């Protein structure tokens, strides 16, 4: 059984179809330097593997070296892994599906503590949105 702070493959957003729908019809919240694009729908276990799925994007335009992009993605993934359990429990209780795409929008490399603060703010905003639905 996965622990409360785990981030299994079922919670990773991989579906091109879902990602495309997110960018076409999704809403967004921002806590600079991270922008979260999300969509809230009903959970269907036939189509969705988990109630909350998350993907990360770091633009190649801002960071030419893959090493830099991957480092930022690793940091974002780790911070999200520590704090996403609140979102998951609310989505399960309300039987909702929440795909999230986190996009790093700054052009300079972040520090871990700065990212930590900003992602906490984003998760708090998303939690409030979920509770309101």
N, C-alpha and C positions, 0 to 999 in steps of 0.2 A: 504494500500500500504506500502510495506517495505521501510524503510529509506535507505539512501546511505551507512550507516555504519552497516546495518543489516547483519546477516549471517543465512538465512533461511534454512530449511531442504533440499530444492531443490539444494543448493550449497554444500551439504555435499557428499563426495565421499563414496558410500556404496557398489557399484556393485563389486562383487568378480571378475567378468569377466573383467571389466575395470581395476581393480587393478592388476590382473594377466598380462594383456597386457602391462600395464605400466612398470612392472618390467622386462618383456621379451624384449620389443621393445623401451622403453622410454629412453630419454636423462636425464642428471642430471646437476644441478649446485649446488655449495656448498659455504656456508658462515659459517664456523665452529662456532658453534656446530650444525648447521642445514644443512641437505642435502635435496634438492628438486628433486624428480623424476617427470618428466612431459612428456607429449606427445601432439602434436598439430595436430588436424585433422579438417575436415569440420564439422560444426554443423548440426545435424539432429534432429529436435524437436520430432520426433517419438521415438528416442532412448535416447536422452539426455534431462534432466530436466532444465539445465542451461548451459550457455556458459562456465562457469568456475566452477569446482568442486574441493574441497580440502579435503584431509584426513590427519590424524596425527598419527604417530607411535612413541612410546617410548619403546625400547626393555626391556623385562623383565630381560634379562641377566644383564643389567646395573643397573636397579632399581628393587630390589626384592619386595619392598612394593608397592602395588597398589596405596596407598595414594600419594606416590612420583610421580609415573607415571602420575596419573590423574592431579596432580597439574601442572606439566610441560605441559600437553596437554591443560589444561585450559588457561595457560598463552599464549601459542602459538596461540590458537584459538582466544583469545582476541586481540592480536597484529595483527594477520592476518585480523580480522574483521575490524579493523580501517583503513587498508591500501589497501585492495583488490579491491576497487572500480575502480582504474585505470586499472587493468587487465580486469575486467569485461566490462568496456566501450570499450576498444580496441578489445576484443574478439567479442563483439556484433557488432561493426562497421564492422569488417572484416569477420563476420559470421564463427568464428572458435570455436572449442571445445577444452578446455584446462583442462584436469584432472591433478591435482597436488597431490603428496603424500609428506608431510613434515616428515622427519625422524630426530629425535634428536639423535646425535651420540656421545655425550660426556658422561663421566661416573660420573660427578659431577653435582649437582643441580645448575641451572643458576639463575642469578638475572634477574628481570623483565627488567631493563634498558639494560642489555647486550643482552638479547633476542630481545628486541625492535630494537636495532641497526642492529643486524644480519638479522632479517627478513625484515627490510627495504631494506637492500642490496640485498637480494634474490628477493624481489618483483621488485626492479629496474632492476635486471638482466633479470627476466622473461618478464618485460615490453619491454625491448630492443629487446629481442628475438621475441616477438609478433609483434613489429613494423617492424622488418626486414622481416617477412614472408609476 
